[in-house]
Amino acid sequence: REYIAEVKVKRDSGLHGLTVEQAEMRNLKGLFLIEILREGNSISPVTPATKIFRNDVLMFAGETDSIAEMVESSGDLLLSQTGMIDKKDYSGMIEVVISHNSTLIGSTAKQINFRGKYDAAIVAIHRNGERISGKIGDVRLAAGDVLLLLVGGDFAKRVNDHKDFYVISKIKDIQNHSGYSNIVLVGGTIAVVALAALNIFPLFNGLLTFLILLSVMGIISPKAIAKSIDFNLIIVIALSLALGIAMIKSGVADHSAHLIFSLLKPMGIVGIFAGIFLLTNVLGALITNKAAVAILFPIVLSIAIELQLDPKPFILLVAFAGAASFLTPIGYQTNLMVFGPGGYKFTDFLKIGTPLTLLYMVVVVVVLILQFDLSLY
């Protein structure tokens, strides 16, 4: 469902005076800024050049998960309808639908004191795809409206006394960690990394032990740990490793390298260097850069010896090419780290990585040839 959500720009927000484009609010994942309410006036449609000021009310159209993330991570923005609910140690986000015999029909959230009555705040509204204008607290509720609520601990008890709406689904639990919890989280993470760096305790075992400790202390729930696991990313890693091992053991990688080099030799030193770079880079994107360098290292040494040239520029070329892992998310660890959380697609890496790789290749090839005076070969 596409909801209409309302947030307010904080008084001390760093967004004050910036345009929508400068504030990076044009391409938010799963959210679209549709209206700005300022001192009783409505600004719609919102253009990239529209400026944002403190105390502005921003109306977003967005998906459930995107709004839930905004609730947890809003730094410069404030959910204006939540009051103190988002400050409690525990809160949750759920979806409800207003029943046809509800006493809420025709009333606004302000008129019925929704937050005090149910220990819940309306974060967003969905009305059969209709674009709702104005503040959420001033919208007259109708039968069939789907509400995204931020609820406190007393919500379930208070709802049992009313039949004004029905709970559809529970989106997520939200825990606001105390100062003690934050100290444990930060201190524990530093301790785990330090132990691994000093070779006292393996990183994986340390993190696993730390997660179990956090679960026992009640800082994080086992369900939250399970939900945070990106199974798609695990499958990508497993299959990429399997592909790399298959190419190496079957001899396909080694055979391909020799075949391509035999075709490039007549093109001179520039063609050979460009071919070495591209082959190392493409293999690294498929079977990890370490495996690609391991395969090509003896081959480039034999080429340097055959051409009676210094092997040093060839070795540096392979090293630079192996480090330039921009083409795929499986080429390097940092690519995988941002692949899932960033919501990227495989093709996104190709679109940006291809021109970046070619530019990097031109610089590396030209600099190495000039540095080692290979232009005459």
N, C-alpha and C positions, 0 to 999 in steps of 0.2 A: 504494500500500500504506500501511496505517496501522502505524507502528512504535511500539514502546515504547522511549523514550529516558530516560537517567538523567543528572541534573546535580546538583551539590552547591552549596549556598549558601556563598560564601566567608566566611572569618573576619571580614574587614573590610567585609562587604557592607552596603549601605545598606538592604537589605530586612529586616534583623534587627528583629524586634518588630512588623512590619507585618502586617496581615491579607492574605489572598489578594486581596481586592478592592482594598485600598489599594495593593498591589504591582502592580496591573493585570495579573493573571495569569488572569483569568476569560475574557477575550475575545482571547487571543492568536491571531494569524492562523495557522490550520493546526495549532495545538497545543492540547491540553487536559490540564490537570493532574489526574491520576487518583489519585495516592497520594503521601503524604509518609512517609519513613522517618526515625525519630528515636530514636537510642539503642536500636536493636533492636526498636522498636515501629512498627507500621504504622498510619497514619491514612488511612482510606478509608471512604466517599467524602469528598472534600475540599470543604468548604463555603466560601462567600465570607468567613465570619467566622473561619476557621481562621488562626491566626497562624503566621508563618514565622520561624525562628530560624537563627542561624549554624550551619554544619555539617549542616543538614538535607539529606537526599537527596530530590530531587523527581523523581517519575516522570511523564513526559509521554507521551501518545499523540498522534502527529502524522504529518504528511506528510513525504516525503523532502526537498523543497525547504525547508520550514520548519525542519526539524532542521539542515539544512546551513547555513542563515542563522544559527541559534543558535550553531553551532560557531564561526563567524567573528566574531560580534558579542557574545558573552557577556561582560558587564561585571561584574555582581554574581554570576554563576553560573559554575561550573567543571565541565567535563566530567570526571567523576571517574575514568574508565577510560582516558583518553588518555595519561597520563603526560607524557613529554617530546616526544611526536610532534607535538603542536600547536605546539610551540616551534621546530620545525625551519624552515629557510628555505623548504622546499617540502614540501607534503603534499597528499594527494588524498582524495576521498571516493568510495567505490565500493560497489556492492551485490554480495553473493555469496550462493550457496545451498549448504547443506551436502549433500554427496552421501550416497547410501544406504549406501555402504561406507566412510564416513569414520571415521577413528580418533577423531574428536572426539565422536562420539555417546555420550551418557551422562556426559560429563565437563563440568566448568565451565571457564570461561576462566581462573580462578585456578589450577586444578589442572594445566592443560597449559601455563601461562605463555604465553598466547596472544600477548601483546604482544611478548615477547622472541623467540618462535619465528618469528613472521611479520612483525615490524616493522609491526604494525597493532593498532589498538584497536577493540573493539566499541563503537560509539556507540549503536546501537539494534538491536532484534530484532523481526522480524515472524514470527508463527507462525499462519498461516491464520486471522487475525482474533481469536485467543485473547488475553485480557488476562493478561499475565505479571506475577506479583507478586514483589517482592523485588529486591535489587540484581542488575544484569546480570551482574556477575562471579560470582554464586552460582547463576545459572540453568544447569541441566543441558541441554546442547545436544541437539537431536534432528534426525533426517534431515528435510530439507525446510525447516528454519529458514532464513529470509532474514536476513542480517546486513548492517547498514550499518556500514562500516568506515572509519576514518580511517587512512590508510596512509602510511608513510614511503617514502624513495627505494629501500630495499632490498626492498620487498614483492614486486615482480615476480620478482626473483631467487630469493627464498626459496620462493615458491609453486610454482615449477617443480619443486621436489624433492618436492612433496606433491600428492596428489589428494584432499584432504579436502573441498574445495569448488570450485565453479565461479563464475567472475566473470560476473555478469549484465549490469551496465552501469556506466559511469563517470559519477558525478553531477557533480563539478566538481573543478577544481584550486584549491588554496589556497596562496597565497604570503604569507609573513610578511616584510614589508619591513624592511630594516635601517634604522638611524638615518640613513645617507646617503640611502637611497631616500626616506625621509619628508621630509628636507630638500629634495630635488629636487622632490617632489610639491607641497609647500606653497609653496616659493619660486617654482616655475614657475607655479603657479596665480595667485599674487599678481602676478607679473610680467605675465602675459597680461591680467589685469583692469586693471592700471595702464596698460598700453600702449593698451588700448581706451578707457579713460576719458580719456586725454590725446589721443585721436584720432591716435595714431602708427601703430597697427596694428589692423585690424579684429578684433573678438572672434572671429568664426568662423574666420578664417585663423589667428589666434593659437592657438586651441584645437586646430585640426587639426595645426598644426606641432608643438605640445607633445605631442600623442598620438603622432605619428611619432617624436619624440625619445625618448619613454618606451619605445616599442617597440624602437628601435635599442639603447637602453641595457639592455634586458632587464628593466626594472622591471614592465612589463605585456606580456602576449602579445597578438598580433593576434586570436587566438580569443576571448580574454576581452573585447576591445573589441567584437567582433561580437555576442557573447552579451548584452552589456549594453545593446544598442540596443533600445528599445521600439518595434517596428514598428507595433503597434496605435495608439500615441500619434501616430506620424507620419501614419498614415492619418486619424486624427481631425482633426489640424491641417489637413491638405490638403483634406479634404472640407468643413470648416467655412469655410475661406477661399473655396472654390469656391461654397458656398451664399451667403456674404455678397456676393460679386461678382455672382452671378446676381440676387439680390434688388435690388441697387442699380442695375445696368445695365438690368434689365427694367422698372424703375419701380415694382415691387410695394411696396417699402418706403416710398417717397414717397407713393404713392397710398393705402396703408393708413393712414399718419399723418394725411393730410388728411381721410379718411373718418371716422376715429375722433374727431378733434377737432370735426368738424361735429356729431357726436352728443353730445359732452360740453358744448358751449357752454351749452345750456339749464340745466345743472346748477349753474351758478354757479362762483365762483372755486375752491371746494374741489374740485368735480368736475373742473374743468379741470386743476388742479395734480396731482390724483391720476392723471388720465389721462395727462398729460405724463410723470409719473414712471414709471408702469407701462409705457407704450409705449417710452420710452427704455430702460428696464431689460430688457424682453423682447427688443427688437431687439439690444441689446448682448449678450445671452446667446446670440444666434444669429449675429450678423455682426460681433462684437467691439465694445467700447464706443466706440472712436474713430469707427468708421463710423456708429454710431447717433447720436452727438452731432453729427457732421457733417451728417447728414440732418435732424435735428430742430432744429438751431440757427436756420436761417432761418425755419422754420415758427413757432417760439415767438416770434420777434421780430415777425413779422407779426401774431400773435394779440395781443401786448402793445400794438402800435400801434393795432390795431382797437379794443381795449378802452380805449385812452387811459390806459394804466398804465405805470409805470416798468418797463423791460425787465430791470433788474438781477435781481429775484427769479426771473424766468423763466429767465434764463441760469444762475443758481446752481442752480435746480431740475434743469435738464438735466445740469449738471456732477455734482451729487450722485447723480442716478439712474444716470449712466453709470459712476460709480465703484463702485456697489453691485453687483458682479458675483458673485452668490452662487448663481444658479439652475442653471448648467451648468458642466461642466469646460472648455468651449471659450470661456467668456466673458472669461477673463483669464489672463495668463501663469502666475501663481502657482497657479491652479486646475489647469492642465495639469501643472505641476511635481510636484504631489502626487498627481495622478490615477492614474498608473501605479504608482509605488513604494508608494503607500498601499493599493493593491488595491481602490480604490473602484469603485462602479458609477455609471452615469449617474443612476439614481434616487436615490442617496445625496445628491447635490447638491440635487435637488428636495425631498427630505424635510426637510433642514435649511435649505436656502436660501430656501424659500417663506415660512415664518413669519418668518425673519430679515429678508427683503426687505420684507414687509408692516409689520413693526415699524419698520424704518428709514424706510419711506415715511411712516408716520404722524408720526414725529418731525420729519422734514424739512418736510413740508407745513405742519404746525402752527407750527413755529418761523418759517418764512419768511412765512407769512400774518400772524403777530403782529408779527414784526420790521418788516415793511414796511407794517403797518396796512392790510391788504387785506380784512379781515373784513367790511367794509360792501359789498363788490362781489359 
